[in-house]
Amino acid sequence: VTPEARAWIESLLPDRQPAPDETLGARQAVGALLDALPPADRALLTWLHLEDWSLEEVAALTGWSRTRIKVRAFRARRRLQGAARALTEEPGATDE
């Protein structure tokens, strides 16, 4: 991941300040994060957040209930946040 992409990913994490130029590396960063997810999570988040589909549109495509979509999207976002942390951790860093 490029330094620009890393800076943008770090701006997504809670309690962090956005990078001065948020758009630099954003496309690559989003791609790297989505690539770290299972295909079903990647598709669901793409439909809901990048393509701005409604819950009804996703339900019609998948056959899932609105509740199932919301739960799966919540879990997918949590995995995305974990991927963001993994991609931005410095090698050899510890949580002391």
N, C-alpha and C positions, 0 to 999 in steps of 0.2 A: 504494500500500500504506500502511495506517495505521501510525503509530508503534508501536502495540501489536503489529501483525502483523510489522513489521520486527524488533522486539526478539525475538519468538518465533522467527523464521526465523534470526536471528543466533545464538540459543542452540543451533541444530542444527549449526552449523558446528564443525569440529574446533578445539580449543584456545580455545574461548570458554566463558565461564561462563553458565549458564542465567539467564534473566531471573527476578526475584523472584517474579513471578506468571506462571508458564509457560502457564497456560490462557487468559489474556487475549489475544484475537486469534488463537488457535490455529486455529480453523475457517477463518477468512478466509485465514490464512497458508498452510494446507495447500491450500486451493482455488487461491490465486494460484500456488503452486509447481506444482501438478498442471496448471494451465492453460498453463504454460510448456512442457510436455512434448508430444511427439507423441502422438496418440491411443492407439497401441499401448502405449507406455510407461506412459501414464496408466492404462489399463485393467489392465495387468499389476501395477503397484504397488498399485492399488486392491484388486484381488483378493487379493494376497498379504499386504498390510500393513494395509489398512483393513477388509477383509471377512474377513481371517484364513483364506483358503482354503488348503488343502494343495496341495503340488506335484501330487499325483494329481488333484485336482479341476481345477486349471488345465490339466493335460495332457489330461484328458477333454474339456474344453471346446475347447481349441485344436488338439489333435492333435500337440502338440509333445512331445519327449522331456523327461525331468526335467533332463538336462544343458542342453538348449537353454533351458529356462525359467530355470535358475540363471544362465546366461551373460547372457541378455537382461535379467533382473532386476538383475544386477550393473551392466550398462551403463546401465540406466534410472536406477538409484540415483546413478551418477556424473553423469548429465545433470541429475538433480534437485539434486545438490550444486552443479553449475555454475549452475543457475537460482537457487538460494539466494544464491550469491555475486553474481550479476548484479542480483538484486532488492535486495540490501542495500548495494551499492556507492554511495558518495556521488558525485554528479555532479562530474566534473572531478578525481576522485581518481586518483593515480598510484601505482605500486608502486616507490617509490624507497627 
